[in-house]
Each structure stands twice: as C-alpha cells, then as structure tokens.
Amino acid sequence: MGTGRRPLPPAPEGLWERPDMAEAISGRDMAVVLAIYRKYTGATQTQIAGACEIPQSHVSEIQSGRRRVTSLELFERLADGLGIPRTPLGLAEKPGTRRPDGRDAPTRPLPTELVPEVVRIYPNRGTVPGEIWRALLNHAQDTVDILVIAGLFLPDGHADLVPLLRAKAASGVKIRYVLGDPASDAVALRGAEEGIGDNLAARTRMTLTYLSGLRDIPGIDLRLHSTTLYNSVYRFDNEMLVNTHVYGAPAAHSPVLHLRQTTGGSLFDHHAAGFERVWATTEGA
C-alpha cells in the first residue's frame, strides 16, 4: 500500500464541534463520524481510504456498521487522516503537538497500548466532558449500573435524565441505580471526612427527590446502600467510568478512569464485581 494521501475536501469550520459530531467522537461511534464527515465535506469513501491509508472496503464496512473500530491503530489512522481531534477520541496527542496558545498539548498518563482497558484517565470529574456521559447513556443497549453516595451532578446537570432513563428502560435496558442511604453511618462518616457534615446526606436526599420519577418503573431498580464506598461506578454496557474517592476530598475533585471491557482484561470486571457486592447489600429506596 502506498504512503501518499489523496486530497480531501476541506472540512467546514466548526465541524468537529457540532453537537452530533462531538457526541459521536466522544462515544467512538466511527460509523456516525464518517457519515457526518461525508455529509458536510462531500468526501468519497475512496478519498477517505487514501487519506487514512486503509482499504476502501474498510471505510464502507465501518460506515455501514459491519466493521466496528476497536484497535488503537485504526482509531489513529482515522483521526490523523481526517483531522479528528485526538483528545475527545481518547487518543494521546502526538509528541511535539502544539496547541493554538503555543503550549504543548497534554498527553494521556496511561497509553491504551499498555493498558487496553483504560480509554482515558481524567484528573478530576469536572474534566470529563458532559457529552461523554450523554453519549455513553445514549448508546447503552443492555445495562446501566450507577453506584454513588449522592451523585447529585447527574440529575442536576442533565434535566432530562429521568425521562431518558425511563425511555431506556422501556427499550429493554436494565437499570440499577444505587445511592448512599442518607440515614446511614457510612454517609455521615463520609460527610465528616469531606468536611461538609450533614450536607452530604442532604445532597443524597436531593438526588432521591430528583429521581423520584424512577420509582416503580419496570426495568429500573432504585436502591440504597450503607457501605463504605471507595469508588463511584457508572457502567454503560461494556463502558465504565470509575470515579475514585480520596480521603478528605469530594468525589468531584478526584480522578476518573474511563474503562472499556476487553477480552482477557481485569480492571473492568474487578469494578463490576465490586458493584455486585454492594448491590447484594442494598435495600429499596
């Protein structure tokens, strides 16, 4: 195969920031990325294949959904060939890459070629793009598991969370949503450790109020736990966000691991098993 790249039509300004494109990129849905890209650039599959140095048949299969992009090499070929921003796609920036402000672009602490299950590590929950949460939930087909103490940011920051979860349940997705029992010693202790006292229990009660529309909905199980929680877990099929907990700091200020279940991997399954152990102790909310 030759190394030269065939010219591509110029991408219109703001293409990668379009809401539909940003959601597809963050969800690594390359079929949708290619469809939107071709719609707004007029690029042919042959041009894309030449620019990305892959067979045209692969481009066709990816866009039609017959081939799912899973390898790091293929993600990088598509990103570099089409000019897709690497960071939202979960790829480390290339060494020497400069940002518009002249500073070196950040790199990912753990490359996926070393730890295939780790898509990305965020320094704190606030750095997880909002579209990541929505894309993962939108793409869930079988399972949504959420384990938190309060997790107020989800219903507070996504006004349509309850209707979205109800719609997912109606489509057959199994949803298990677990919050800390605001009357438990574990929540009181955590609040004291964070220096906010009873405010953590109050945040949990507020979340329960927001989620009241999930009670008695087929396919949705809303429960309370009284365990010492070392991580908050958000599972969407084979994708998972794990928000670590650090003594004396709120979860929002602690790192988040984006994991993807892989054959032979252990990180995803380890945290999924932890969810199940907590689930076995829960009571109805």
N, C-alpha and C positions, 0 to 999 in steps of 0.2 A: 504494500500500500504506500502511496506517495506521501510525503510530508507536507506538501503545499496545501494551502487552504483556498477554496474557491470563495470569491467575494460574496458577502451577504448584503442585502438591502439594509440601509441604516435603520436602527431601531428608533421609534419616535421618543421624544423626551418624556420622561416620567413613566415609561412602560413598566419598569421593574417595581415602581411604587404604586401602581394601580392596585386597588384592594383585592381584586380577584387574582391578579398575578402574585401579589405578596403572600396571599393565603396559600396558593399552590406551591410557591417556593418553600415557605416555612413547613408545609406538610410533605415536602419532597414528592409531590404528585407531578411527575415529569410529563405525563400524558397531557395534563391540563396546561402545564407550562408551554409545551410545544404548540398546542392548539392556539393559545392566546398569542404566542410569539408569531406564528404564521399568519394569524388574522390581522395583526397590526403592522407586520413588515412585508407580507406578501412573499416571504421566502419559501422556496420549494424544499421538499424533502431531500432532493439531491444537493442543493446548496448547503443545507444544514449538515448533511452527512460529510460533505467535503470540508466544511469549517471545523467540524468536531472530530474528523478523521475516524469515522465509523462507517460501516456499510449502510447504504440507503435502506436496506431491508430492516435494519435495526431501528432506524428512525420511524419507519412505518409501523413496526410492531410496538414500539414504545407509545406512539401517539394513539394507536388503536386499543391499547391496554393489554395486548397479547404478551408483551415483554415488560416486566417490572424492573425498574432500575434499583439495584441493591449494592452494586460494587462501588467502592471509592473511586476506582479508575474511571468508570463510566460517568459518575457524577462530575468528576473534574474535567473530563473531555467536553461534556455538555456546557458546564459553567464557563470554561475558558474559550470554547468555540463560539458561544453565543453572547458572551459578555455578561452572564448572570452573576449578580453579586454573590461572592463565595460565602460570606459570613451568615446571611439569612438561610443559606442552604446547608449550613452546618459544616462547612469546609474551612480549614485553616487558610489564612492568606498566604500567598507565596512570599518567601523571604525577599526583602527589599521592596515590597509593595508600599507605595506611599499614598496616604490619604490626601484629600483636597487641601487640608490645613497644613500639609507638609510633614506631618509626623508619620512614623512607621505604623502600618496597620497592625492591630493586635493579632496574636496567634492563639490558637487553642491549646490549653495546657496538655491535654491528652489526645494525641492523634488517633483517629479511628483505626489506622492500620496496626496500632499497638494494642488497643482495646476495642475490638469491633463493636461491642455493645454500647460504648459511650459515643453518642452522637455529638454531644457538646456539654461543657461544664460552664454554668453561669455563675459569676461571683456572688450574686445575691438574687433573690426572687424578682426584684424590681427590674432586673436587666433581661428577664425573659420577655420577649416581645408579646404584646397582647394577642397578636394574630396566631401565635403558636398555640395558645390554649384553645382558641376557637377552632383552628384547623384540626387539631387532634380530636376534639369532641365531634366536629362535623364528620370526620372520616371514620369514626368508630362504628363498627358493624355488629359486634358481638358483646363486648364487655366494656363497662365503665366502672371503675372502682376508685373511690375517693376516701382517703383516711386523713383526718386533720384533728386539731383541737378546736379551732374556731373557723379558720379558712374564710374569714369574712370578705376577703378581697374578691372571691369568685362571684357571689351574688351581688356584692356591692358594685363591682366593676363591670358586670355583664347583666344588664337589666333584663335580658330575655333568657337568662339561664334556666329558670324553671320551665317555661314553655318549651325550650329547646330539649331539656331532659325528658319532658313528658312526650314530646314527639319522637325522640329516640326510643323510649320505652315502647311506644305504640308500634314502632317499626321492628320490634323484636330484640332490641339491645337490652341486656341485663344490667341494671344499675344498682350498685351498692354504695351507699353514701353514709359514712361514719364520722360522727363528731364527738368531741370530748363531752362527758356528762358535766354540765356546769355546776352540779351539786357535789361532784366527786373531790376527794382529797388530791387526786393527781392534777386536776385543773387548778385547784387552789395553790398547790406547791409550784406548779409551773408559773402561775401568775406572780407569786412571790419571787421566784428566781429571776424573772424578767424585770422585776421592779415595778409592776403595774397592778399588783394585788388583785382585787376583785374585778378589775376591768377586763381581765381575760375571760372570766366566766360571763361577764356582761356581753362581751363580743360573741361568745358562743350562743348565748340566748338570742342575740340579734340575728345571727345566722339561721337559727332554728325558725325564727319568725319569717325571714325571707323565704325559707324552704318549706313553709307550711303547705304550699300547693303541691308538694310531692307526696304527702301522706295519702295512703290508701289508693295509690295509683298502681295498677297491675304492671309488674316488671320493675318497680322501683322499691327498694328496701332502705328506709332511713332509720339508722340506729345510733345508739350512744355507747361509748366505751369509757372505761375508767383506768386505762393503762398508762404507764409512763411511756410517752411517745418519743422515740428517738429520731424519727423521720416522718414527714408528711408524705403521703404517697398518692399519686394521681395516675391511674392506669387507663389507657385507651387502647384496647386490643393488645397489639404487641409493642406499643409505645408506652413509655412511662416517664413521668417527671418525679424525681425524688428530691424533696426539699429537706436538707439536713437541718438538725437542731443543734445549736451551740449554747452551752450554759450561759445564762445571763443575757442572752440576745434574742430578740423576736425572730420568728421564722423568716420574716420578710428580709432580714438582714443577713441571712445565711445562704450558702451556696445551693444551687440546684443542678442535679445531674439529669440530663436527657438520655434515657436508655432506650435501646431497641433490642428486642429479643432476637437472639441468633442461635443457630444450631451449635451445641457444644458450649454455649456461654453459661455463666453462673450468676452474674450480677442481677439481671432482671429477675430470674427465678428466686434468688435469695430474698429480694424485697417483696416479691409476690407472695412468698411463703410467710413472711412477716405479717403481711396484710391478713392472710388466712388465720394466723394465730390470734391476732387481735379480734377478727371477726367472730371467732368462736366464743369470745367472752362478752359479746355485745348484747344489749337489750334494746327493745323498740323505743323509738324517740316519741 
